[in-house]
């Protein structure tokens, strides 16, 4: 289609082409067509012209209605324009009023702010004046109530928080600080006077010996509650004492501070300066003293002063633990002063580590001191000292491990009399104790990161111990001794892997949401198991070689020509088997005495499996048996070899299935044997029938091929083709 032509043009062209046809001689019809269409157009115009008599009524009606609507719309439009002008005028009037009212409201708000500001100033002044007048009055509770109204919950300081009034805030805070200091000094003086009255601090006495009167206790409790309420304005965490970048001691409340104060004075007197009790090589002196003070007094603090703390709104802190933490902080500050000098001497540093760990253990087990609190061990966990600590631990434990294995007989059994149980070499037991001692030293460290470094030390020691055992084996130590040591070590590590302590370390190392939670000892146990399997395989191979090496007379006995034994005479073991069986007896007896029960069971099973296979492949399949020879062979196996193993296992035939099947086939009555062979050779019998036939004669492991090969070893079968 030509883009310049409309659809109407196209329709007209098609109409003209249809009227005129393809013949050019019809062009004269064009004039007639023009007249016709002009007539048609005129007729249509008349039909839609409202003044024409020929106009269609519906069209005429529609046009009249439309004109009416247009006139109505024009009227409405004129009304809307008038309304818009009126609205615009009113809006302008209202905007002017709003501007005037807004200015008045702004002035009112300013006046209200000034009024509130002055009211706050007045409240602060009033509280300050009342505090001034009531501080020296007899009613001690009123100043505290006024101070709480100034600085406590829902106080004036809380109301000021949302205001942009820095000068007012500073004025209120300074006022609060001033009265905090005044009131704290007042109540602290009264509190300390009472402490002196009851002869605090309690030194070297039990709670029964230290027995203040109820009147004094009640006054102390009331004063303690006042002091608990006397909190400094602002964030309490900002009051924490930062001893080092890694050691931050939270602020403790005023009553606890007063309880600790006399202990602090005594501590500084004895353990600072040139006092004889201030010695770098005796850190246990001040650590023991701190523990003693804590043990003698923490219950008294907790029993009497936790309740006033709760009434003062302190619900998230234990006053008893605060007191202990205050005493511990004395030791922390002392060690921070001494640690650099102590660390220069390895012996002093090692001694310090031992004493600190003992202190930590006692602190946590006896007094319930939380891991989250700063403690003396925190000083040793600073990176520069922790690295030195780990180096000392590694050197000490490695030397101790070497000493265990360098004794005259490191593999002496721990309990030689208990021959039926686990055979534990002395060196293995000592090594496990060493590993457990390492765990006890680090299990109370506050962070998993440090605990994992000690775990790495344990794993490294285990690997070194395994390597030393390999070296001793290569130097000629009996394999059974090495096996017992490896077996005991692996069994203990498997149990430890399920211990909560080591499971937590595993979760700290790996994904805690993992579906399978394994053990931190998986790798070392796998290596120990691999080495144990290697030793067991070597030991079993040697035992079987020793037994089979003495079997030549037995293998070359007159099996094809032996006559059937007289039923009236007792059947005896083959004389040629005595050396072989005696060797078996000796080795099994020695292994049972020397090996742990579970390892011996593995060795016994493997020896039986190898003998079972060897007896078939090297003995039966290389020999022909007369009926008498088969009878003798069966007796030697079932009544002698099986009995040797029957001393250690309840069902020896289960370990010698091939020999048992072979004896059954060799002694099977000739008729049954021939029928079985015929059945096995038949090509028309399916596999299920073959299996059923073998089971019927007592086969447990032999298949068709093996059964036919054994049947062919019978001399009586050979003669019958």
C-alpha positions in Angstrom: 0.0 0.0 0.0 1.2 3.5 -0.9 1.9 5.3 2.5 0.6 8.5 1.0 -2.9 7.1 0.5 -5.5 6.5 3.2 -7.8 3.5 3.4 -10.7 5.6 2.0 -8.6 6.5 -1.1 -7.8 2.9 -1.6 -11.5 2.0 -1.4 -12.4 4.7 -3.8 -9.8 3.6 -6.4 -11.0 0.0 -6.1 -14.7 1.2 -6.6 -13.8 3.2 -9.7 -11.8 0.3 -11.1 -14.8 -2.0 -10.6 -17.2 0.5 -12.3 -15.0 1.3 -15.3 -13.5 -2.1 -15.8 -10.3 -2.9 -17.7 -11.4 -1.4 -21.0 -10.2 2.2 -21.7 -13.1 2.8 -24.0 -15.3 3.0 -20.8 -13.6 6.3 -19.8 -16.7 8.2 -21.0 -18.6 6.7 -18.0 -16.5 9.0 -15.7 -18.8 11.9 -16.2 -21.9 9.8 -15.4 -20.2 8.5 -12.3 -19.4 12.0 -11.1 -23.0 13.1 -11.6 -24.2 10.0 -9.7 -22.0 10.5 -6.7 -22.7 14.2 -6.6 -26.4 13.4 -6.4 -25.7 10.9 -3.6 -23.7 13.4 -1.6 -26.4 16.0 -1.9 -29.0 13.5 -0.7 -26.8 12.6 2.3 -26.2 16.3 3.2 -30.0 16.9 3.2 -30.5 14.0 5.5 -28.1 15.3 8.2 -29.0 19.0 7.8 -31.3 19.9 10.6 -33.1 22.7 8.6 -33.8 20.3 5.7 -37.1 18.6 5.5 -35.4 15.3 4.6 -33.1 15.2 7.7 -33.3 12.0 9.6 -35.3 12.5 12.9 -32.9 10.6 15.1 -29.9 12.6 13.8 -31.9 15.8 14.3 -32.8 14.9 17.8 -29.2 13.9 18.7 -27.8 17.2 17.3 -30.4 19.2 19.3 -29.6 17.4 22.5 -25.9 17.8 22.0 -26.3 21.6 21.4 -28.4 21.7 24.7 -25.6 19.9 26.6 -23.0 22.2 25.1 -24.9 25.3 26.2 -25.2 23.7 29.7 -21.5 23.0 29.9 -20.7 26.5 28.9 -22.9 27.7 31.7 -21.1 25.4 34.2 -17.7 26.5 33.0 -18.6 30.1 33.7 -19.8 29.2 37.2 -16.6 27.3 37.9 -14.5 30.3 36.8 -16.5 32.5 39.2 -16.0 29.9 42.0 -12.3 29.7 41.3 -11.9 33.5 41.6 -13.8 33.4 44.9 -11.7 30.5 46.3 -8.5 32.1 45.3 -9.5 35.3 47.1 -10.3 33.3 50.3 -7.1 31.4 50.1 -5.1 34.6 49.9 -7.0 35.9 52.9 -6.4 32.7 54.9 -2.7 32.7 54.0 -2.4 36.1 55.4 -4.1 35.0 58.6 -1.9 31.9 58.9 1.2 34.0 58.6 0.0 36.2 61.4 -1.1 33.2 63.6 2.1 31.3 62.8 4.2 34.1 64.0 2.1 34.3 67.2 2.5 30.5 67.7 6.2 30.7 67.2 6.4 33.4 69.8 4.2 31.2 72.1 6.5 28.2 71.6 9.5 30.3 72.4 7.9 31.5 75.5 6.9 27.9 76.5 10.5 26.8 75.9 11.8 29.6 78.0 9.2 28.7 80.6 10.3 25.0 80.5 13.9 26.0 80.5 13.5 28.2 83.5 11.4 25.6 85.2 14.2 23.0 84.7 16.7 25.6 86.0 14.4 26.3 88.9 14.0 22.5 89.6 17.7 22.0 89.6 18.2 25.0 91.9 15.4 23.8 94.2 16.9 20.3 94.4 20.3 21.8 95.0 19.0 24.0 97.8 17.1 21.1 99.4 20.2 19.0 99.1 22.2 21.8 100.8 19.8 22.0 103.7 19.2 18.2 104.1 22.8 17.0 103.7 23.6 17.5 107.4 20.1 16.6 108.6 19.2 13.4 110.4 17.1 12.0 107.6 19.7 10.3 105.4 17.1 9.0 102.9 16.0 12.5 101.7 19.3 13.5 100.1 19.4 10.2 98.2 15.8 10.7 97.0 16.7 14.3 95.8 19.8 13.0 94.1 17.8 10.3 92.3 15.3 12.9 91.2 18.2 14.9 89.8 20.3 12.1 88.2 18.5 8.8 88.5 15.9 7.1 86.2 13.2 9.5 84.9 15.1 12.3 86.5 15.8 15.9 85.4 18.9 14.7 83.4 16.7 12.3 81.5 14.3 15.1 80.7 17.1 17.2 79.4 18.4 14.5 77.1 16.1 15.4 74.2 16.7 19.1 74.4 19.1 21.1 72.3 20.3 23.0 75.4 24.0 22.3 75.9 24.4 25.0 78.6 21.5 23.7 80.6 22.8 20.1 80.2 26.2 21.1 81.4 24.7 23.0 84.3 22.6 20.0 85.3 25.5 17.5 85.0 27.9 19.7 86.9 25.3 20.0 89.7 24.8 16.2 89.7 28.6 15.6 89.8 28.9 18.1 92.6 26.3 16.5 94.8 27.5 13.0 93.8 30.9 13.8 95.3 29.4 15.5 98.3 27.0 12.7 99.1 29.5 9.9 98.3 32.0 11.5 100.7 29.3 11.7 103.4 28.0 8.2 103.1 31.4 6.7 102.4 32.7 8.2 105.7 29.8 6.8 107.6 30.2 3.4 105.9 33.9 3.3 106.6 33.3 4.2 110.2 30.9 1.3 110.6 33.4 -1.0 108.9 36.0 0.0 111.4 33.5 -0.6 114.2 32.8 -4.2 113.0 36.6 -4.7 112.6 36.6 -5.0 108.9 38.5 -6.3 107.0 38.0 -9.8 108.1 41.4 -11.4 108.1 42.2 -15.1 108.8 38.7 -15.7 110.4 35.7 -17.8 109.4 32.2 -16.3 109.1 31.5 -17.8 112.6 34.4 -15.9 114.1 33.6 -12.7 112.2 30.2 -12.0 113.6 29.1 -8.3 113.6 25.9 -7.3 115.5 22.7 -7.1 113.6 22.4 -3.4 114.3 25.7 -2.7 112.6 24.8 -4.9 109.7 21.5 -3.2 109.2 23.1 0.2 109.2 25.7 -1.0 106.7 22.9 -2.4 104.5 21.1 0.9 104.5 24.2 2.9 103.7 25.1 0.4 101.0 21.8 0.9 99.3 22.4 4.7 99.4 25.8 4.3 97.9 24.4 1.9 95.2 21.9 4.6 94.3 24.7 7.2 94.0 25.6 6.5 90.4 27.6 9.0 88.4 25.6 10.6 85.6 26.3 9.2 82.1 27.4 5.8 80.6 28.8 3.6 83.4 31.0 1.7 80.9 33.0 4.9 80.5 34.2 4.4 84.1 36.0 1.1 83.2 39.7 1.0 84.0 41.8 0.2 80.9 45.0 -1.4 82.4 46.3 -2.5 78.9 44.8 -2.5 75.4 43.7 -6.1 76.2 42.8 -5.8 79.9 39.8 -3.7 80.8 38.4 -3.8 84.3 34.7 -2.6 84.7 34.0 -0.1 87.4 32.7 -1.6 90.6 30.1 0.1 92.8 31.0 2.4 95.8 30.2 -0.1 98.6 32.4 -2.8 97.0 35.1 -0.2 96.5 35.0 0.6 100.2 35.0 -3.1 101.1 38.2 -3.6 98.9 39.9 -0.4 100.1 41.5 -1.8 103.3 42.6 -4.9 101.5 44.2 -2.7 98.8 46.2 -0.8 101.5 47.5 -4.1 103.0 48.3 -5.5 99.6 50.3 -2.4 98.6 52.1 -2.5 102.0 53.2 -6.1 101.7 53.7 -6.5 97.9 55.2 -3.3 96.7 58.4 -1.4 97.3 61.3 -3.0 99.2 59.3 -5.3 101.4 60.7 -8.8 101.9 57.3 -10.2 100.8 57.7 -8.5 97.4 59.7 -11.0 95.4 59.6 -11.8 91.7 60.3 -15.5 92.4 57.3 -15.8 94.8 54.2 -14.7 92.9 52.3 -17.4 94.9 52.6 -15.2 98.0 50.3 -12.5 96.8 48.1 -14.8 94.7 47.5 -17.0 97.8 46.8 -13.9 99.9 44.2 -12.7 97.4 42.5 -16.1 97.4 42.5 -16.3 101.1 40.9 -12.8 101.4 38.3 -13.7 98.8 37.4 -17.0 100.5 37.1 -15.5 103.9 34.8 -12.6 102.9 32.9 -13.3 99.7 30.0 -15.1 101.4 29.5 -12.2 103.9 29.3 -9.7 101.1 26.9 -11.8 99.1 24.6 -12.6 102.0 24.1 -9.1 103.2 24.6 -6.7 100.3 23.1 -8.3 97.2 19.6 -7.3 98.4 20.3 -3.6 98.8 21.9 -3.7 95.3 18.7 -5.2 93.9 16.6 -2.5 95.7 18.8 0.1 94.1 18.0 -1.3 90.6 21.3 -3.3 90.2 19.9 -6.6 88.9 22.5 -7.6 86.4 25.6 -7.8 88.7 26.6 -10.0 91.6 28.0 -7.9 94.5 29.9 -11.0 95.7 31.7 -11.4 92.4 32.3 -7.6 92.2 34.2 -7.9 95.5 36.2 -10.9 94.3 37.0 -9.0 91.1 38.2 -6.0 93.1 40.6 -8.2 95.0 41.7 -10.0 91.8 42.4 -6.6 90.2 45.0 -6.0 92.8 46.9 -9.1 91.7 46.4 -8.1 88.0 47.9 -4.6 88.6 50.8 -6.1 90.5 51.6 -8.7 87.8 51.5 -6.0 85.1 54.2 -4.2 87.0 56.4 -7.3 87.4 55.7 -9.3 84.2 58.3 -7.6 81.9 61.1 -8.3 84.4 59.9 -11.9 85.1 59.6 -12.7 81.4 63.4 -12.2 80.9 64.1 -15.2 83.1 62.7 -18.5 81.7 62.7 -20.2 85.0 60.8 -17.4 86.7 58.4 -17.1 83.9 57.7 -20.9 84.0 57.1 -20.8 87.7 54.8 -17.8 87.3 52.7 -19.7 84.7 52.3 -22.6 87.1 51.2 -20.4 90.0 48.9 -18.3 87.8 47.1 -21.4 86.5 46.8 -22.9 89.9 45.3 -19.6 91.1 42.9 -19.5 88.2 41.7 -23.1 88.8 41.1 -22.3 92.4 39.4 -19.0 91.6 36.9 -20.6 89.2 36.2 -23.9 91.0 36.0 -22.6 94.5 34.6 -19.1 94.1 32.8 -19.4 90.7 34.8 -16.6 89.1 33.5 -16.1 85.5 35.7 -16.5 82.5 34.4 -13.2 81.2 36.0 -11.3 84.0 39.6 -10.0 83.7 41.9 -12.1 85.7 45.6 -12.7 86.4 45.9 -15.1 83.4 44.8 -12.2 81.2 48.3 -10.7 81.7 49.9 -13.8 80.4 47.5 -13.9 77.4 48.9 -10.6 76.0 50.5 -11.6 72.6 54.1 -10.9 73.6 53.9 -13.1 76.7 51.6 -15.7 75.3 54.1 -16.5 72.5 56.8 -17.0 75.2 54.4 -19.1 77.2 53.7 -21.5 74.3 57.4 -21.8 73.6 58.0 -22.9 77.2 55.1 -25.3 77.2 56.4 -26.9 74.0 59.9 -27.2 75.3 58.8 -28.6 78.7 56.4 -31.2 77.3 58.8 -32.3 74.6 61.5 -32.9 77.1 59.1 -34.7 79.4 58.0 -37.0 76.5 61.6 -37.8 75.7 62.3 -38.6 79.3 59.4 -41.1 79.3 60.8 -43.0 76.4 64.4 -42.9 77.6 63.9 -44.9 80.8 65.3 -48.4 81.2 62.0 -50.1 80.3 59.4 -47.5 79.0 57.1 -50.3 77.9 56.8 -52.0 81.3 53.1 -52.8 81.8 51.3 -50.6 84.2 49.5 -53.6 85.8 51.2 -56.9 84.8 48.9 -58.9 87.1 45.8 -57.9 85.1 46.6 -60.1 82.0 43.1 -60.3 80.6 42.5 -56.6 80.4 44.1 -53.7 78.5 47.9 -53.9 78.5 49.0 -50.3 79.2 52.7 -49.6 78.8 54.0 -47.1 81.4 55.2 -44.7 78.7 51.7 -44.6 77.1 50.0 -43.9 80.4 52.5 -41.2 81.3 52.0 -39.6 77.9 48.2 -39.6 78.3 48.7 -38.0 81.7 50.9 -35.4 80.1 48.3 -34.6 77.5 45.6 -34.3 80.1 47.8 -32.1 82.2 48.1 -29.8 79.3 44.3 -29.7 78.9 43.9 -28.9 82.6 46.3 -26.0 82.1 44.4 -24.4 79.3 40.8 -25.5 79.7 40.0 -22.4 81.8 41.5 -19.9 79.4 38.8 -17.3 78.5 39.1 -17.4 74.7 38.9 -20.4 72.3 41.7 -18.8 70.2 44.2 -19.5 73.0 42.8 -22.9 73.8 43.1 -23.9 70.1 46.8 -23.1 70.2 47.3 -25.4 73.2 45.2 -28.1 71.3 47.7 -27.7 68.4 50.5 -28.3 70.8 48.7 -31.5 72.0 48.3 -32.7 68.4 51.9 -31.9 67.6 53.1 -33.9 70.7 50.9 -36.9 69.7 52.5 -36.9 66.2 56.0 -36.7 67.7 55.2 -39.5 70.1 54.0 -41.7 67.2 57.2 -40.9 65.3 59.3 -41.9 68.4 57.4 -45.2 68.6 58.2 -45.8 64.9 61.9 -45.1 65.6 61.9 -47.5 68.6 60.3 -50.2 66.5 63.0 -49.7 63.8 65.6 -49.9 66.6 64.3 -53.4 67.5 61.7 -52.9 70.2 59.1 -55.7 70.2 56.1 -55.0 68.0 53.7 -56.1 70.7 54.9 -53.3 73.0 54.5 -50.7 70.3 51.1 -52.1 69.5 49.9 -51.8 73.1 51.1 -48.2 73.3 49.4 -47.2 70.1 46.2 -49.1 70.9 45.9 -47.4 74.3 46.7 -43.9 73.0 44.1 -44.3 70.1 41.4 -45.6 72.4 41.8 -42.7 74.9 41.9 -40.1 72.1 38.6 -41.5 70.7 37.0 -41.1 74.1 38.4 -37.6 74.4 37.0 -36.7 71.0 33.5 -37.1 72.5 34.3 -35.0 75.6 32.4 -31.7 75.8 35.6 -29.7 76.1 37.0 -31.0 72.8 33.6 -30.9 71.1 33.5 -27.2 71.8 37.0 -26.7 70.4 35.9 -28.7 67.3 32.9 -26.4 66.8 35.2 -23.3 67.3 37.4 -24.7 64.5 34.8 -26.0 62.1 31.2 -25.2 61.1 29.0 -25.7 64.2 26.0 -26.5 62.0 27.8 -29.3 60.2 25.6 -32.4 59.9 28.4 -34.7 61.1 30.4 -33.6 64.2 33.6 -35.4 64.2 36.6 -35.1 66.5 39.6 -32.8 66.8 41.7 -36.0 67.0 40.4 -37.6 63.8 43.6 -37.1 61.9 46.0 -38.3 64.5 43.8 -41.3 65.4 43.7 -42.2 61.7 47.5 -42.1 61.5 47.8 -44.2 64.7 45.3 -46.7 63.3 47.3 -46.9 60.0 50.5 -47.6 61.9 48.7 -50.2 64.1 47.4 -52.0 61.0 50.9 -52.0 59.5 52.4 -53.5 62.7 49.6 -56.1 63.0 50.0 -57.1 59.4 53.7 -57.6 59.9 53.2 -59.5 63.1 50.6 -61.8 61.6 52.7 -62.4 58.6 55.7 -63.4 60.8 53.6 -65.7 63.0 52.1 -67.5 60.0 55.5 -67.8 58.4 56.8 -69.3 61.6 54.0 -71.8 61.6 54.0 -72.8 57.9 57.8 -72.9 58.0 57.5 -75.9 60.3 54.9 -77.7 58.2 57.1 -79.4 55.6 57.0 -82.8 57.4 53.3 -82.6 57.7 52.7 -81.6 54.1 54.8 -84.5 52.9 53.3 -87.1 55.1 51.9 -90.4 53.5 48.5 -89.0 52.9 47.8 -91.0 49.7 48.6 -94.3 51.4 47.4 -94.0 54.9 45.0 -96.8 55.9 41.7 -96.3 57.6 42.1 -96.1 61.4 40.8 -99.0 63.5 37.7 -97.9 65.3 38.8 -99.8 68.4 42.0 -97.7 68.7 42.2 -94.1 69.8 43.0 -91.8 66.9 46.1 -89.7 67.6 47.4 -86.5 66.2 49.9 -86.9 63.3 53.4 -87.0 64.6 54.5 -84.7 61.7 52.1 -82.0 62.9 53.6 -81.7 66.4 56.2 -79.1 65.6 53.8 -77.0 63.5 51.1 -77.1 66.2 53.6 -76.5 69.0 54.8 -73.4 67.2 51.1 -72.3 66.9 50.5 -72.9 70.6 53.6 -70.9 71.6 52.8 -67.9 69.4 49.2 -67.7 70.4 50.1 -68.0 74.0 52.7 -65.3 73.8 50.4 -62.9 71.9 47.6 -63.5 74.4 50.0 -62.6 77.2 51.7 -59.6 75.5 48.9 -57.9 73.5 45.9 -56.0 74.6 42.7 -58.0 74.4 41.2 -56.1 71.4 44.5 -56.2 69.4 45.0 -59.9 70.2 41.5 -60.6 68.9 42.5 -58.9 65.6 45.8 -60.8 65.4 44.1 -64.1 66.2 41.4 -63.6 63.5 44.0 -62.6 60.8 46.3 -65.6 61.7 43.3 -67.9 61.4 42.3 -66.5 58.1 45.8 -66.8 56.6 46.2 -70.4 58.0 42.7 -71.3 56.6 43.8 -70.1 53.1 47.3 -71.6 53.3 46.1 -75.0 54.5 43.8 -75.2 51.4 46.1 -73.8 48.7 49.5 -75.2 49.9 48.4 -78.4 51.6 45.1 -79.8 50.4 45.4 -78.8 46.7 48.9 -80.2 46.5 48.1 -83.6 48.1 46.1 -86.7 47.4 44.2 -88.2 50.3 43.3 -91.9 50.8 40.3 -92.5 53.0 42.6 -93.0 55.9 44.6 -89.9 55.1 41.4 -87.8 54.9 40.3 -89.3 58.3 43.6 -88.3 59.8 43.7 -84.8 58.3 40.2 -84.2 59.6 41.2 -85.2 63.1 44.3 -83.0 63.0 42.3 -80.0 61.9 39.1 -80.3 63.9 40.4 -81.9 67.1 43.7 -80.1 67.3 44.1 -77.0 65.2 40.6 -75.8 65.9 41.0 -76.6 69.6 44.2 -74.5 69.8 42.1 -71.5 68.7 39.2 -72.6 70.7 41.0 -71.6 73.8 40.6 -67.9 72.8 37.4 -67.8 70.7 34.1 -69.5 71.5 33.5 -70.9 67.9 36.8 -71.6 66.1 35.1 -73.2 63.1 33.8 -69.8 62.1 37.5 -68.8 61.5 38.4 -71.9 59.5 35.5 -72.2 57.1 37.6 -73.4 54.2 39.4 -76.1 56.2 36.1 -77.2 57.7 34.5 -77.5 54.2 37.5 -79.3 52.9 37.4 -81.9 55.8 33.7 -82.4 55.1 34.3 -83.1 51.4 37.3 -85.4 52.0 35.5 -87.5 54.6 32.1 -87.6 52.8 30.9 -91.2 52.2 31.9 -92.3 48.7 28.4 -92.6 47.5 27.4 -89.2 48.6 30.7 -87.8 47.3 30.2 -89.3 43.8 26.6 -88.1 43.7 27.7 -84.6 44.7 30.4 -84.6 42.0 28.0 -85.8 39.4 25.5 -83.0 40.4 28.3 -80.4 40.3 29.5 -81.5 36.9 26.0 -81.6 35.4 25.3 -78.9 32.9 21.5 -79.2 33.3 21.5 -78.3 37.0 20.8 -74.6 37.6 22.8 -72.4 40.1 20.1 -72.6 42.8 20.1 -76.4 42.8 23.9 -76.4 42.9 23.9 -74.2 45.9 21.3 -76.3 47.6 23.3 -79.4 46.9 26.4 -77.9 48.5 24.5 -76.7 51.6 23.0 -80.2 52.0 26.4 -81.7 52.5 27.4 -78.9 55.0 29.4 -76.5 52.8 29.6 -73.0 54.2 31.9 -71.2 51.9 33.0 -73.4 49.0 31.5 -72.9 45.6 31.1 -75.4 42.8 34.7 -75.0 41.5 36.4 -75.3 44.9 34.3 -78.3 45.9 35.2 -80.2 42.7 38.9 -79.4 43.2 38.8 -80.8 46.8 36.8 -83.9 45.7 39.5 -84.5 43.1 42.0 -84.8 45.9 40.4 -88.0 47.1 42.1 -91.2 46.0 38.9 -93.2 46.0 37.3 -90.7 43.7 40.2 -90.8 41.3 39.9 -94.6 40.8 36.3 -94.2 39.9 36.9 -91.6 37.3 
